[in-house]
């Protein structure tokens, strides 16, 4: 709807949206890097790649952007493909994304088909906090009287999967502490 309206005039509105997307991505990466420097713990299959991409994103600091094509190139740059969902962070690689069908040509994750076991998945401490809140909601949902059994089972399965994710996140935090202490000695 917006593109139809904006695209009919030479208003440059679509360029404004693209620029705002670029600014949002840059601000998010900057925030992620600062959180990592302050000790935010990350876990999951793509945790190392998440940290590497944040380190590489520093090369974009101070970049002067003067054209829409520069913005589009930056938005498509694999080093800048970190997307935050409600319960997980995606270090997006289309070739390995479990959320995409083989014929999908999407440049972003499909959150409605997200799989926490995907090789692109990262759990940050922020994601873990959101996951804990969701676990509480699921527990509350299980207490609803008269809940149909198939729905109860799906909720129970999701609850167990989230609890496993949280336990793995905390276990990985414990396994990194000795390495950090050894590095500082």
OpenMM code with the backbone's topology and positions (N, CA, C; nanometers):
from openmm import Vec3, app, unit

residues = "UNK UNK UNK UNK UNK UNK UNK UNK UNK UNK UNK UNK UNK UNK UNK UNK UNK UNK UNK UNK UNK UNK UNK UNK UNK UNK UNK UNK UNK UNK UNK UNK UNK UNK UNK UNK UNK UNK UNK UNK UNK UNK UNK UNK UNK UNK UNK UNK UNK UNK UNK UNK UNK UNK UNK UNK UNK UNK UNK UNK UNK UNK UNK UNK UNK UNK UNK UNK UNK UNK UNK UNK UNK UNK UNK UNK UNK UNK UNK UNK UNK UNK UNK UNK UNK UNK UNK UNK UNK UNK UNK UNK UNK UNK UNK UNK UNK UNK UNK UNK UNK UNK UNK UNK UNK UNK UNK UNK UNK UNK UNK UNK UNK UNK UNK UNK UNK UNK UNK UNK UNK UNK UNK UNK UNK UNK UNK UNK UNK UNK UNK UNK UNK UNK UNK UNK UNK UNK UNK UNK UNK UNK UNK UNK UNK UNK UNK UNK UNK UNK UNK UNK UNK UNK UNK UNK UNK UNK UNK UNK UNK UNK UNK UNK UNK UNK UNK UNK UNK UNK UNK UNK UNK UNK UNK UNK UNK UNK UNK UNK UNK UNK UNK UNK UNK".split()
positions = [
    Vec3(0.0829, -0.1183, 0.0000),
    Vec3(0.0000, 0.0000, 0.0000),
    Vec3(0.0880, 0.1256, 0.0000),
    Vec3(0.1873, 0.1293, 0.0870),
    Vec3(0.2731, 0.2480, 0.0959),
    Vec3(0.3536, 0.2649, -0.0314),
    Vec3(0.4099, 0.1551, -0.0836),
    Vec3(0.4903, 0.1678, -0.2040),
    Vec3(0.4064, 0.2113, -0.3230),
    Vec3(0.2808, 0.1651, -0.3295),
    Vec3(0.1935, 0.2084, -0.4379),
    Vec3(0.1705, 0.3577, -0.4324),
    Vec3(0.1486, 0.4102, -0.3140),
    Vec3(0.1254, 0.5532, -0.2967),
    Vec3(0.2536, 0.6315, -0.3231),
    Vec3(0.3620, 0.5882, -0.2594),
    Vec3(0.4874, 0.6622, -0.2719),
    Vec3(0.5509, 0.6411, -0.4077),
    Vec3(0.5300, 0.5217, -0.4650),
    Vec3(0.5937, 0.4914, -0.5920),
    Vec3(0.5326, 0.5660, -0.7083),
    Vec3(0.4120, 0.6193, -0.6912),
    Vec3(0.3480, 0.6893, -0.8016),
    Vec3(0.3992, 0.8324, -0.8152),
    Vec3(0.4668, 0.8798, -0.7164),
    Vec3(0.5218, 1.0147, -0.7221),
    Vec3(0.6729, 1.0067, -0.7049),
    Vec3(0.7384, 1.1093, -0.7451),
    Vec3(0.8832, 1.1120, -0.7316),
    Vec3(0.9195, 1.1767, -0.5977),
    Vec3(0.8544, 1.1270, -0.4912),
    Vec3(0.8718, 1.1859, -0.3587),
    Vec3(0.9940, 1.1330, -0.2859),
    Vec3(1.0440, 1.0173, -0.3285),
    Vec3(1.1589, 0.9598, -0.2604),
    Vec3(1.1249, 0.8926, -0.1292),
    Vec3(0.9950, 0.8643, -0.1057),
    Vec3(0.9516, 0.8048, 0.0205),
    Vec3(1.0120, 0.6665, 0.0410),
    Vec3(1.0204, 0.5873, -0.0652),
    Vec3(1.0789, 0.4534, -0.0549),
    Vec3(1.2255, 0.4642, -0.0135),
    Vec3(1.2966, 0.5645, -0.0668),
    Vec3(1.4358, 0.5870, -0.0266),
    Vec3(1.4449, 0.6203, 0.1219),
    Vec3(1.3487, 0.6953, 0.1735),
    Vec3(1.3464, 0.7298, 0.3156),
    Vec3(1.3299, 0.6044, 0.4017),
    Vec3(1.2411, 0.5140, 0.3592),
    Vec3(1.2196, 0.3895, 0.4336),
    Vec3(1.3479, 0.3071, 0.4354),
    Vec3(1.4140, 0.2966, 0.3205),
    Vec3(1.5385, 0.2209, 0.3113),
    Vec3(1.6452, 0.2828, 0.4007),
    Vec3(1.6540, 0.4141, 0.4015),
    Vec3(1.7520, 0.4815, 0.4867),
    Vec3(1.7220, 0.4563, 0.6343),
    Vec3(1.5940, 0.4608, 0.6727),
    Vec3(1.5560, 0.4341, 0.8111),
    Vec3(1.5883, 0.2897, 0.8504),
    Vec3(1.5690, 0.1961, 0.7573),
    Vec3(1.6059, 0.0565, 0.7839),
    Vec3(1.7562, 0.0453, 0.8080),
    Vec3(1.8342, 0.1156, 0.7276),
    Vec3(1.9789, 0.1151, 0.7434),
    Vec3(2.0186, 0.1737, 0.8790),
    Vec3(1.9588, 0.2859, 0.9161),
    Vec3(1.9900, 0.3472, 1.0460),
    Vec3(1.9532, 0.2538, 1.1606),
    Vec3(1.8377, 0.1902, 1.1508),
    Vec3(1.7961, 0.0965, 1.2550),
    Vec3(1.8953, -0.0185, 1.2660),
    Vec3(1.9371, -0.0729, 1.1532),
    Vec3(2.0341, -0.1833, 1.1544),
    Vec3(2.1652, -0.1381, 1.2172),
    Vec3(2.2135, -0.0216, 1.1804),
    Vec3(2.3399, 0.0294, 1.2350),
    Vec3(2.3294, 0.0523, 1.3858),
    Vec3(2.2198, 0.1110, 1.4305),
    Vec3(2.2001, 0.1350, 1.5738),
    Vec3(2.1904, 0.0040, 1.6514),
    Vec3(2.1226, -0.0936, 1.5941),
    Vec3(2.1082, -0.2237, 1.6598),
    Vec3(2.2431, -0.2923, 1.6726),
    Vec3(2.3221, -0.2912, 1.5666),
    Vec3(2.4546, -0.3536, 1.5720),
    Vec3(2.5443, -0.2831, 1.6731),
    Vec3(2.5351, -0.1509, 1.6786),
    Vec3(2.6143, -0.0756, 1.7758),
    Vec3(2.5731, -0.1141, 1.9180),
    Vec3(2.4426, -0.1217, 1.9420),
    Vec3(2.3914, -0.1605, 2.0731),
    Vec3(2.4347, -0.3029, 2.1077),
    Vec3(2.4252, -0.3945, 2.0105),
    Vec3(2.4675, -0.5332, 2.0332),
    Vec3(2.6155, -0.5388, 2.0717),
    Vec3(2.6987, -0.4644, 2.0005),
    Vec3(2.8423, -0.4652, 2.0285),
    Vec3(2.8717, -0.4105, 2.1682),
    Vec3(2.8017, -0.3051, 2.2065),
    Vec3(2.8208, -0.2492, 2.3405),
    Vec3(2.7783, -0.3481, 2.4483),
    Vec3(2.6670, -0.4160, 2.4278),
    Vec3(2.6202, -0.5147, 2.5249),
    Vec3(2.7203, -0.6298, 2.5370),
    Vec3(2.7751, -0.6718, 2.4256),
    Vec3(2.8736, -0.7790, 2.4270),
    Vec3(2.9990, -0.7356, 2.5036),
    Vec3(3.0425, -0.6116, 2.4820),
    Vec3(3.1589, -0.5585, 2.5534),
    Vec3(3.1333, -0.5515, 2.7040),
    Vec3(3.0077, -0.5244, 2.7431),
    Vec3(2.9726, -0.5159, 2.8854),
    Vec3(2.9473, -0.6532, 2.9467),
    Vec3(2.9644, -0.7589, 2.8683),
    Vec3(2.9563, -0.8924, 2.9245),
    Vec3(2.8298, -0.9699, 2.8956),
    Vec3(2.7474, -0.9229, 2.8018),
    Vec3(2.6284, -1.0016, 2.7687),
    Vec3(2.6726, -1.1378, 2.7167),
    Vec3(2.6100, -1.2396, 2.7695),
    Vec3(2.6425, -1.3762, 2.7292),
    Vec3(2.5570, -1.4159, 2.6097),
    Vec3(2.6182, -1.4841, 2.5149),
    Vec3(2.5465, -1.5377, 2.3997),
    Vec3(2.5775, -1.6858, 2.3892),
    Vec3(2.4774, -1.7610, 2.3440),
    Vec3(2.4960, -1.9042, 2.3265),
    Vec3(2.4211, -1.9466, 2.2014),
    Vec3(2.4386, -2.0713, 2.1663),
    Vec3(2.3679, -2.1247, 2.0513),
    Vec3(2.4615, -2.1530, 1.9362),
    Vec3(2.4085, -2.2166, 1.8337),
    Vec3(2.4921, -2.2604, 1.7217),
    Vec3(2.5689, -2.1482, 1.6519),
    Vec3(2.5125, -2.0287, 1.6463),
    Vec3(2.5770, -1.9204, 1.5729),
    Vec3(2.6408, -1.8154, 1.6643),
    Vec3(2.6669, -1.8493, 1.7886),
    Vec3(2.7219, -1.7517, 1.8838),
    Vec3(2.8574, -1.6968, 1.8376),
    Vec3(2.9441, -1.7837, 1.7884),
    Vec3(3.0755, -1.7363, 1.7422),
    Vec3(3.0626, -1.6444, 1.6212),
    Vec3(2.9742, -1.6803, 1.5296),
    Vec3(2.9534, -1.5963, 1.4111),
    Vec3(2.8901, -1.4623, 1.4500),
    Vec3(2.8011, -1.4625, 1.5479),
    Vec3(2.7412, -1.3388, 1.5990),
    Vec3(2.8516, -1.2445, 1.6480),
    Vec3(2.9414, -1.2973, 1.7290),
    Vec3(3.0500, -1.2154, 1.7813),
    Vec3(3.1422, -1.1678, 1.6697),
    Vec3(3.1698, -1.2540, 1.5724),
    Vec3(3.2567, -1.2160, 1.4604),
    Vec3(3.1916, -1.1067, 1.3752),
    Vec3(3.0633, -1.1200, 1.3508),
    Vec3(2.9950, -1.0179, 1.2700),
    Vec3(2.9923, -0.8837, 1.3413),
    Vec3(2.9728, -0.8866, 1.4718),
    Vec3(2.9744, -0.7602, 1.5457),
    Vec3(3.1124, -0.6973, 1.5399),
    Vec3(3.2161, -0.7782, 1.5471),
    Vec3(3.3521, -0.7245, 1.5353),
    Vec3(3.3743, -0.6645, 1.3957),
    Vec3(3.3261, -0.7341, 1.2929),
    Vec3(3.3422, -0.6837, 1.1554),
    Vec3(3.2567, -0.5603, 1.1302),
    Vec3(3.1463, -0.5465, 1.2018),
    Vec3(3.0578, -0.4314, 1.1781),
    Vec3(3.1252, -0.3001, 1.2169),
    Vec3(3.2279, -0.3066, 1.2971),
    Vec3(3.3006, -0.1839, 1.3366),
    Vec3(3.3624, -0.1141, 1.2156),
    Vec3(3.3897, -0.1892, 1.1108),
    Vec3(3.4492, -0.1275, 0.9921),
    Vec3(3.3520, -0.0318, 0.9240),
    Vec3(3.2246, -0.0367, 0.9608),
    Vec3(3.1255, 0.0529, 0.9027),
    Vec3(3.1095, 0.1810, 0.9847),
    Vec3(3.1768, 0.1892, 1.1001),
    Vec3(3.1669, 0.3068, 1.1852),
    Vec3(3.2216, 0.4280, 1.1104),
    Vec3(3.1446, 0.5340, 1.1083),
    Vec3(3.1868, 0.6572, 1.0434),
    Vec3(3.1670, 0.6573, 0.8929),
    Vec3(3.1057, 0.5534, 0.8401),
    Vec3(3.0812, 0.5444, 0.6968),
    Vec3(2.9869, 0.6557, 0.6531),
    Vec3(3.0254, 0.7271, 0.5506),
    Vec3(2.9395, 0.8303, 0.4952),
    Vec3(2.8591, 0.7692, 0.3819),
    Vec3(2.7286, 0.7782, 0.3931),
    Vec3(2.6387, 0.7212, 0.2938),
    Vec3(2.5776, 0.8355, 0.2143),
    Vec3(2.5949, 0.8306, 0.0819),
    Vec3(2.5438, 0.9400, -0.0009),
    Vec3(2.4433, 0.8945, -0.1065),
    Vec3(2.4333, 0.7624, -0.1289),
    Vec3(2.3404, 0.7154, -0.2318),
    Vec3(2.2552, 0.5993, -0.1802),
    Vec3(2.1424, 0.5806, -0.2435),
    Vec3(2.0536, 0.4692, -0.2080),
    Vec3(2.1214, 0.3363, -0.2362),
    Vec3(2.1998, 0.3292, -0.3420),
    Vec3(2.2674, 0.2026, -0.3730),
    Vec3(2.3684, 0.1656, -0.2644),
    Vec3(2.4345, 0.2630, -0.2041),
    Vec3(2.5250, 0.2337, -0.0923),
    Vec3(2.4465, 0.1748, 0.0249),
    Vec3(2.3303, 0.2300, 0.0518),
    Vec3(2.2464, 0.1801, 0.1606),
    Vec3(2.2006, 0.0383, 0.1301),
    Vec3(2.1532, 0.0160, 0.0074),
    Vec3(2.1077, -0.1182, -0.0300),
    Vec3(2.2209, -0.2197, -0.0215),
    Vec3(2.3408, -0.1802, -0.0638),
    Vec3(2.4566, -0.2705, -0.0535),
    Vec3(2.4899, -0.3008, 0.0924),
    Vec3(2.4824, -0.1992, 0.1765),
    Vec3(2.5104, -0.2206, 0.3192),
    Vec3(2.4046, -0.3119, 0.3811),
    Vec3(2.2786, -0.2916, 0.3476),
    Vec3(2.1728, -0.3752, 0.4026),
    Vec3(2.1848, -0.5205, 0.3571),
    Vec3(2.2412, -0.5421, 0.2385),
    Vec3(2.2577, -0.6782, 0.1859),
    Vec3(2.3892, -0.7423, 0.2303),
    Vec3(2.4765, -0.6650, 0.2924),
    Vec3(2.6071, -0.7162, 0.3333),
    Vec3(2.5905, -0.8272, 0.4361),
    Vec3(2.6469, -0.9453, 0.4101),
    Vec3(2.6334, -1.0567, 0.5047),
    Vec3(2.6839, -1.0237, 0.6461),
    Vec3(2.7819, -0.9376, 0.6568),
    Vec3(2.8363, -0.9034, 0.7884),
    Vec3(2.7354, -0.8269, 0.8736),
    Vec3(2.6351, -0.7699, 0.8115),
    Vec3(2.5372, -0.6898, 0.8852),
    Vec3(2.4042, -0.7620, 0.9033),
    Vec3(2.4005, -0.8912, 0.8769),
    Vec3(2.2755, -0.9672, 0.8824),
    Vec3(2.2533, -1.0297, 1.0202),
    Vec3(2.2243, -0.9464, 1.1155),
    Vec3(2.1858, -0.9903, 1.2498),
    Vec3(2.0466, -0.9339, 1.2751),
    Vec3(1.9531, -1.0246, 1.3035),
    Vec3(1.8141, -0.9850, 1.3213),
    Vec3(1.7645, -1.0359, 1.4561),
    Vec3(1.6971, -0.9490, 1.5291),
    Vec3(1.6430, -0.9860, 1.6596),
    Vec3(1.4951, -1.0186, 1.6480),
    Vec3(1.4603, -1.1377, 1.6949),
    Vec3(1.3201, -1.1781, 1.7019),
    Vec3(1.2708, -1.1634, 1.8446),
    Vec3(1.1532, -1.2137, 1.8709),
    Vec3(1.0942, -1.2027, 2.0037),
    Vec3(1.1664, -1.2898, 2.1061),
    Vec3(1.2141, -1.4082, 2.0646),
    Vec3(1.2728, -1.5032, 2.1599),
    Vec3(1.4103, -1.5535, 2.1195),
    Vec3(1.4609, -1.5105, 2.0062),
    Vec3(1.5897, -1.5582, 1.9571),
    Vec3(1.6474, -1.4536, 1.8627),
    Vec3(1.7781, -1.4560, 1.8469),
    Vec3(1.8457, -1.3686, 1.7521),
    Vec3(1.8934, -1.4551, 1.6365),
    Vec3(1.8833, -1.4007, 1.5159),
    Vec3(1.9212, -1.4756, 1.3963),
    Vec3(2.0431, -1.4118, 1.3313),
    Vec3(2.1488, -1.4904, 1.3175),
    Vec3(2.2666, -1.4510, 1.2403),
    Vec3(2.2385, -1.5078, 1.1014),
    Vec3(2.1685, -1.4297, 1.0237),
    Vec3(2.1025, -1.4785, 0.9034),
    Vec3(2.1989, -1.5158, 0.7911),
    Vec3(2.1832, -1.6386, 0.7460),
    Vec3(2.2479, -1.6903, 0.6251),
    Vec3(2.1379, -1.7658, 0.5496),
    Vec3(2.0920, -1.7134, 0.4370),
    Vec3(1.9810, -1.7776, 0.3661),
    Vec3(2.0054, -1.9248, 0.3343),
    Vec3(2.1276, -1.9612, 0.3029),
    Vec3(2.1570, -2.0996, 0.2630),
    Vec3(2.1359, -2.1990, 0.3758),
    Vec3(2.1464, -2.1534, 0.5002),
    Vec3(2.1350, -2.2447, 0.6142),
    Vec3(2.0142, -2.2157, 0.7029),
    Vec3(1.9306, -2.1208, 0.6634),
    Vec3(1.8165, -2.0805, 0.7452),
    Vec3(1.7076, -2.1875, 0.7431),
    Vec3(1.6766, -2.2436, 0.8587),
    Vec3(1.5720, -2.3460, 0.8702),
    Vec3(1.4335, -2.2879, 0.8449),
    Vec3(1.4195, -2.1566, 0.8551),
    Vec3(1.2887, -2.0930, 0.8368),
    Vec3(1.2529, -2.0735, 0.6904),
    Vec3(1.3491, -2.0903, 0.6021),
    Vec3(1.3232, -2.0669, 0.4601),
    Vec3(1.3078, -2.1976, 0.3843),
    Vec3(1.2190, -2.1962, 0.2881),
    Vec3(1.2046, -2.3077, 0.1957),
    Vec3(1.3164, -2.2960, 0.0911),
    Vec3(1.3539, -2.4059, 0.0268),
    Vec3(1.4614, -2.3994, -0.0731),
    Vec3(1.4365, -2.2970, -0.1846),
    Vec3(1.3108, -2.2680, -0.2140),
    Vec3(1.2798, -2.1732, -0.3214),
    Vec3(1.2695, -2.0286, -0.2732),
    Vec3(1.2740, -2.0052, -0.1421),
    Vec3(1.2649, -1.8689, -0.0877),
    Vec3(1.3885, -1.7890, -0.1260),
    Vec3(1.3675, -1.6645, -0.1596),
    Vec3(1.4773, -1.5731, -0.1910),
    Vec3(1.4771, -1.4547, -0.0937),
    Vec3(1.4283, -1.4784, 0.0245),
    Vec3(1.4141, -1.3719, 0.1227),
    Vec3(1.5502, -1.3228, 0.1708),
    Vec3(1.5563, -1.1951, 0.2012),
    Vec3(1.6778, -1.1350, 0.2546),
    Vec3(1.6724, -1.1244, 0.4064),
    Vec3(1.5642, -1.1762, 0.4652),
    Vec3(1.5477, -1.1709, 0.6104),
    Vec3(1.4850, -1.3010, 0.6590),
    Vec3(1.5001, -1.3306, 0.7880),
    Vec3(1.4393, -1.4528, 0.8418),
    Vec3(1.2869, -1.4479, 0.8359),
    Vec3(1.2273, -1.5638, 0.8279),
    Vec3(1.0816, -1.5769, 0.8339),
    Vec3(1.0475, -1.6168, 0.9771),
    Vec3(1.0160, -1.5186, 1.0611),
    Vec3(0.9992, -1.5424, 1.2043),
    Vec3(0.8872, -1.6395, 1.2359),
    Vec3(0.7845, -1.6438, 1.1535),
    Vec3(0.6737, -1.7349, 1.1820),
    Vec3(0.7139, -1.8819, 1.1653),
    Vec3(0.8238, -1.9071, 1.0943),
    Vec3(0.8722, -2.0445, 1.0763),
    Vec3(1.0076, -2.0662, 1.1446),
    Vec3(1.0420, -1.9796, 1.2378),
    Vec3(1.1709, -1.9875, 1.3076),
    Vec3(1.1831, -2.1179, 1.3859),
    Vec3(1.3017, -2.1757, 1.3818),
    Vec3(1.3335, -2.2977, 1.4566),
    Vec3(1.4507, -2.2658, 1.5499),
    Vec3(1.4294, -2.2730, 1.6807),
    Vec3(1.5393, -2.2421, 1.7737),
    Vec3(1.6626, -2.3301, 1.7544),
    Vec3(1.6463, -2.4462, 1.6922),
    Vec3(1.7605, -2.5352, 1.6683),
    Vec3(1.8356, -2.5006, 1.5396),
    Vec3(1.7937, -2.3981, 1.4692),
    Vec3(1.8566, -2.3567, 1.3440),
    Vec3(2.0033, -2.3208, 1.3681),
    Vec3(2.0884, -2.3496, 1.2714),
    Vec3(2.2306, -2.3178, 1.2850),
    Vec3(2.2563, -2.1680, 1.2849),
    Vec3(2.1571, -2.0872, 1.2492),
    Vec3(2.1705, -1.9419, 1.2512),
    Vec3(2.1299, -1.8798, 1.3849),
    Vec3(2.0807, -1.9617, 1.4773),
    Vec3(2.0223, -1.9104, 1.6015),
    Vec3(2.1275, -1.8761, 1.7071),
    Vec3(2.1002, -1.7673, 1.7761),
    Vec3(2.1803, -1.7222, 1.8902),
    Vec3(2.0825, -1.6842, 2.0003),
    Vec3(2.1174, -1.7184, 2.1218),
    Vec3(2.0381, -1.6764, 2.2368),
    Vec3(2.1233, -1.5774, 2.3159),
    Vec3(2.0791, -1.4518, 2.3192),
    Vec3(2.1470, -1.3503, 2.3994),
    Vec3(2.0817, -1.3496, 2.5375),
    Vec3(2.1423, -1.2801, 2.6311),
    Vec3(2.0795, -1.2671, 2.7629),
    Vec3(1.9442, -1.1983, 2.7512),
    Vec3(1.9300, -1.1039, 2.6564),
    Vec3(1.7997, -1.0383, 2.6347),
    Vec3(1.6967, -1.1393, 2.5861),
    Vec3(1.7383, -1.2254, 2.4926),
    Vec3(1.6470, -1.3291, 2.4439),
    Vec3(1.6077, -1.4228, 2.5576),
    Vec3(1.7055, -1.4580, 2.6417),
    Vec3(1.6779, -1.5487, 2.7537),
    Vec3(1.5769, -1.4861, 2.8501),
    Vec3(1.5874, -1.3564, 2.8739),
    Vec3(1.4901, -1.2885, 2.9603),
    Vec3(1.3504, -1.2948, 2.8987),
    Vec3(1.3411, -1.2717, 2.7678),
    Vec3(1.2118, -1.2809, 2.6995),
    Vec3(1.1594, -1.4241, 2.7024),
    Vec3(1.2492, -1.5191, 2.6902),
    Vec3(1.2106, -1.6603, 2.6935),
    Vec3(1.1566, -1.6982, 2.8312),
    Vec3(1.2198, -1.6465, 2.9375),
    Vec3(1.1698, -1.6732, 3.0733),
    Vec3(1.0277, -1.6182, 3.0914),
    Vec3(1.0041, -1.4993, 3.0378),
    Vec3(0.8695, -1.4405, 3.0446),
    Vec3(0.7704, -1.5284, 2.9686),
    Vec3(0.8119, -1.5765, 2.8527),
    Vec3(0.7239, -1.6622, 2.7731),
    Vec3(0.6970, -1.7947, 2.8440),
    Vec3(0.7967, -1.8479, 2.9129),
    Vec3(0.7776, -1.9706, 2.9914),
    Vec3(0.6702, -1.9475, 3.0977),
    Vec3(0.6736, -1.8327, 3.1632),
    Vec3(0.5716, -1.8004, 3.2646),
    Vec3(0.4325, -1.7946, 3.2023),
    Vec3(0.4228, -1.7355, 3.0850),
    Vec3(0.2937, -1.7273, 3.0153),
    Vec3(0.2450, -1.8671, 2.9798),
    Vec3(0.3354, -1.9516, 2.9295),
    Vec3(0.2965, -2.0884, 2.8940),
    Vec3(0.2500, -2.1667, 3.0165),
    Vec3(0.3183, -2.1482, 3.1292),
    Vec3(0.2757, -2.2160, 3.2525),
    Vec3(0.1360, -2.1715, 3.2933),
    Vec3(0.1119, -2.0421, 3.2809),
    Vec3(-0.0212, -1.9887, 3.3119),
    Vec3(-0.1248, -2.0482, 3.2172),
    Vec3(-0.0916, -2.0565, 3.0890),
    Vec3(-0.1844, -2.1132, 2.9905),
    Vec3(-0.2204, -2.2574, 3.0232),
    Vec3(-0.1253, -2.3319, 3.0749),
    Vec3(-0.1526, -2.4722, 3.1095),
    Vec3(-0.2526, -2.4849, 3.2242),
    Vec3(-0.2664, -2.3799, 3.3035),
    Vec3(-0.3606, -2.3810, 3.4158),
    Vec3(-0.5038, -2.3458, 3.3756),
    Vec3(-0.5261, -2.3135, 3.2484),
    Vec3(-0.6602, -2.2765, 3.2031),
    Vec3(-0.7498, -2.4004, 3.2068),
    Vec3(-0.8600, -2.3928, 3.2801),
    Vec3(-0.9506, -2.5090, 3.2862),
    Vec3(-1.0157, -2.5352, 3.1501),
    Vec3(-1.0307, -2.6606, 3.1185),
    Vec3(-1.0981, -2.6998, 2.9956),
    Vec3(-1.0156, -2.6839, 2.8699),
    Vec3(-0.8855, -2.6645, 2.8849),
    Vec3(-0.7977, -2.6502, 2.7681),
    Vec3(-0.7992, -2.7805, 2.6891),
    Vec3(-0.8273, -2.7768, 2.5595),
    Vec3(-0.8299, -2.9006, 2.4801),
    Vec3(-0.6942, -2.9713, 2.4851),
    Vec3(-0.6975, -3.1023, 2.4910),
    Vec3(-0.5749, -3.1816, 2.5076),
    Vec3(-0.4716, -3.1574, 2.3967),
    Vec3(-0.5123, -3.1497, 2.2697),
    Vec3(-0.4083, -3.1238, 2.1675),
    Vec3(-0.3366, -2.9906, 2.1898),
    Vec3(-0.4109, -2.8882, 2.2289),
    Vec3(-0.3497, -2.7581, 2.2574),
    Vec3(-0.2630, -2.7670, 2.3823),
    Vec3(-0.3114, -2.8351, 2.4846),
    Vec3(-0.2334, -2.8544, 2.6073),
    Vec3(-0.0997, -2.9210, 2.5741),
    Vec3(-0.1007, -3.0211, 2.4878),
    Vec3(0.0216, -3.0930, 2.4523),
    Vec3(0.1187, -3.0030, 2.3756),
    Vec3(0.0663, -2.9210, 2.2830),
    Vec3(0.1544, -2.8290, 2.2091),
    Vec3(0.2180, -2.7277, 2.3031),
    Vec3(0.1392, -2.6763, 2.3964),
    Vec3(0.1928, -2.5812, 2.4944),
    Vec3(0.2989, -2.6494, 2.5805),
    Vec3(0.2698, -2.7695, 2.6251),
    Vec3(0.3650, -2.8446, 2.7082),
    Vec3(0.4946, -2.8707, 2.6315),
    Vec3(0.4837, -2.9087, 2.5043),
    Vec3(0.6028, -2.9335, 2.4217),
    Vec3(0.6863, -2.8063, 2.4064),
    Vec3(0.6176, -2.6949, 2.3813),
    Vec3(0.6889, -2.5668, 2.3663),
    Vec3(0.7536, -2.5267, 2.4987),
    Vec3(0.6844, -2.5478, 2.6091),
    Vec3(0.7382, -2.5166, 2.7409),
    Vec3(0.8660, -2.5961, 2.7672),
    Vec3(0.8639, -2.7241, 2.7376),
    Vec3(0.9818, -2.8087, 2.7578),
    Vec3(1.0970, -2.7613, 2.6688),
    Vec3(1.0676, -2.7307, 2.5432),
    Vec3(1.1725, -2.6840, 2.4513),
    Vec3(1.2355, -2.5538, 2.5017),
    Vec3(1.1534, -2.4616, 2.5505),
    Vec3(1.2056, -2.3345, 2.6033),
    Vec3(1.2900, -2.3574, 2.7284),
    Vec3(1.2455, -2.4455, 2.8150),
    Vec3(1.3221, -2.4742, 2.9366),
    Vec3(1.4582, -2.5356, 2.9013),
    Vec3(1.4617, -2.6194, 2.8011),
    Vec3(1.5887, -2.6774, 2.7558),
    Vec3(1.6795, -2.5685, 2.7009),
    Vec3(1.6236, -2.4768, 2.6200),
    Vec3(1.7022, -2.3654, 2.5673),
    Vec3(1.7632, -2.2825, 2.6801),
    Vec3(1.6816, -2.2512, 2.7798),
    Vec3(1.7308, -2.1708, 2.8914),
    Vec3(1.8388, -2.2448, 2.9696),
    Vec3(1.8191, -2.3736, 2.9923),
    Vec3(1.9190, -2.4526, 3.0644),
    Vec3(2.0498, -2.4589, 2.9850),
    Vec3(2.0398, -2.4766, 2.8541),
    Vec3(2.1606, -2.4797, 2.7697),
    Vec3(2.2329, -2.3454, 2.7727),
    Vec3(2.1552, -2.2370, 2.7709),
    Vec3(2.2152, -2.1028, 2.7758),
    Vec3(2.2935, -2.0843, 2.9056),
    Vec3(2.2315, -2.1218, 3.0167),
    Vec3(2.2993, -2.1078, 3.1461),
    Vec3(2.4190, -2.2021, 3.1563),
    Vec3(2.4065, -2.3228, 3.1049),
    Vec3(2.5184, -2.4180, 3.1081),
    Vec3(2.6352, -2.3667, 3.0257),
    Vec3(2.6068, -2.3033, 2.9138),
    Vec3(2.7165, -2.2505, 2.8313),
    Vec3(2.7837, -2.1327, 2.9004),
    Vec3(2.7098, -2.0591, 2.9809),
    Vec3(2.7691, -1.9492, 3.0584),
    Vec3(2.8700, -2.0066, 3.1577),
    Vec3(2.8315, -2.1149, 3.2237),
    Vec3(2.9203, -2.1782, 3.3211),
    Vec3(3.0443, -2.2357, 3.2544),
    Vec3(3.0284, -2.2871, 3.1339),
    Vec3(3.1434, -2.3481, 3.0660),
    Vec3(3.2412, -2.2440, 3.0130),
    Vec3(3.1987, -2.1165, 2.9986),
    Vec3(3.2905, -2.0134, 2.9503),
    Vec3(3.3657, -1.9454, 3.0628),
    Vec3(3.3196, -1.9559, 3.1855),
    Vec3(3.3853, -1.8881, 3.2977),
    Vec3(3.5286, -1.9365, 3.3181),
    Vec3(3.5561, -2.0678, 3.3221),
    Vec3(3.6948, -2.1104, 3.3395),
    Vec3(3.7856, -2.0631, 3.2267),
    Vec3(3.7338, -2.0590, 3.1044),
    Vec3(3.8162, -2.0140, 2.9933),
    Vec3(3.8529, -1.8665, 3.0092),
    Vec3(3.7566, -1.7849, 3.0543),
    Vec3(3.7837, -1.6427, 3.0745),
    Vec3(3.8824, -1.6225, 3.1866),
    Vec3(3.8695, -1.7015, 3.2953),
    Vec3(3.9625, -1.6876, 3.4067),
    Vec3(4.1023, -1.7303, 3.3652),
    Vec3(4.1131, -1.8356, 3.2856),
    Vec3(4.2441, -1.8818, 3.2399),
    Vec3(4.3081, -1.7780, 3.1484),
    Vec3(4.2262, -1.7118, 3.0644),
    Vec3(4.2795, -1.6110, 2.9739),
    Vec3(4.3351, -1.4918, 3.0485),
    Vec3(4.2770, -1.4589, 3.1645),
    Vec3(4.3207, -1.3407, 3.2373),
    Vec3(4.4431, -1.3667, 3.3248),
    Vec3(4.4792, -1.4955, 3.3430),
    Vec3(4.5935, -1.5266, 3.4287),
    Vec3(4.7251, -1.5070, 3.3578),
] * unit.nanometer
topology = app.Topology()
chain = topology.addChain("A")
for resn in residues:
    res = topology.addResidue(resn, chain)
    for name in ("N", "CA", "C"):
        topology.addAtom(name, app.Element.getBySymbol(name[0]), res)
